[in-house]
Amino acid sequence: MNFTNFIPFFPGITIRQALLSTGLVDFGPAGFIRNVAGIPIGDGVEVLLRYNGRVIPQTLLNLPAEPGSIIGLELFYSLTGAIPVPL
């Protein structure tokens, strides 16, 4: 699934506010991403947050966004608990 949204910039807009304004991202009580486009985060589904191509932690969601920035979210299945097997 791939969505592209263009959000109008205003001085002081944060990464969190930009994501909220898409209508596709919800945040939980702790302030972290809870679901994306109705897909719940957790139970093996993780989210990777990119800001202008760089992976950033969700603890930086309240940083101000710059004009022309690109914010990306990548959902993936987590292999938590998996044991790597060398081939």
N, C-alpha and C positions, 0 to 999 in steps of 0.2 A: 504494500500500500504506500502511496506517495502523495502527499499534499503539499501544495505551495500556497502560502498566504503572504500578501503584502500588507504590512502594517504601517500606517502613517507615523512618522517620527515626530516627537515633540520633546523639547528639552526636559531632561530628567526622567524620561521613560526608562524603566529597568528591564532587564532580560525577562524577569517574572511577568511584568505587566504586558510585555509584547507577546509572550506565550499565552497568557490569559485572554488577550484580545482576539486570538484566533478562534476561541470557542472550542478548541480541540483538546486543551490541556487542563486538567484539574489538579489541585494541590491538596495534600492531606493536612491534618492538624499540626504536624511538625514542620510544614512548609516545603516538603519535598514533593516531587511529581508523583501523583497517585494513579493517574491513568492518562492515556493518550488516545484520542479518537475512540473512546469507549473500551480500550484494552487496558485492563488493570495491570499495574506494575507490581511485581511480587510473584510468589509461587512459580518461580522459574523464568519469569519474564523480567528483564532488566532494561534500563534506558541509559543511553549514552548521550550526553549533552555536548554539543559543539557550538562554539562561538567563533565566527570567522575562520572556520576550519580546524580550530584547536579544541581538543577535549578539555572541558573544565568541570570541576565538581559542582554539584548542586548548591553547595554552600555559597557560591558566587551569584546566585540568581538575583540578588538585590543590587547588583552593580548596574550603573547606568549604561545603557546601550548607546553606541555611536551611530550617527547617520550613515545609512547604507550598509549596516551590519547584516550578517547572515547568521541566523540561529537555526541549528538543526538538531533533531532528535532522532536517534536510531534505537529501535527496539530489537532485542535479541533474546534468544533463549540462553539462560545461564546454565553452566555445567557444574554448579556448586555440588561439591561432594564427589565429583568424578575423579577417578584416578587415571592420570596419563599413563599410557602404555607405550614404551618406545618400540618402534618398528625397525 
